[in-house]
Amino acid sequence: MLSKKTKYGLKALTYIARSESDEPVRVGEIAEHEKIPQKFLEGILLTLRKSGVLGSKKGKYGGYYLRQDASEIKMTDVMRVLEGPIAMVPCVSLNYYEKCDDCPDEHTCSVHKLMIEVRDSTLKVFRNKTLADLSVT
């Protein structure tokens, strides 16, 4: 299930991408428009800034802005920043692989085979979607 952190992060990024101004977007504006608790949103935006997806500007006219064009921000990158590994189990993760303690042989494990299919299908969707795709109204 998608966490609220990720759902709110996607909504905030989409709001910023749709912004018609070249000025940074204020946290309060995003929170109010998207009905996201502001304190929670601040933490999400900080995470996205630290990962390089967003930039920020301080001061009276400060806020957050995209560091790249929305068409260059892949959903795989956003999901990994906000949600963590895309794979549902660690033994099929491409970036966070770990052997499962309860599985003697991954090659004969039926769960492993199924989760590879799930991972690959999910990656196909995320790799083929960008923030620009979410921003189309």
Salt bridges, closest charged atoms under 4 A:
GLU34 OE2 - HIS33 ND1 3.16
GLU42 OE1 - LYS39 NZ 3.79
ASP120 OD1 - ARG119 NH2 2.75
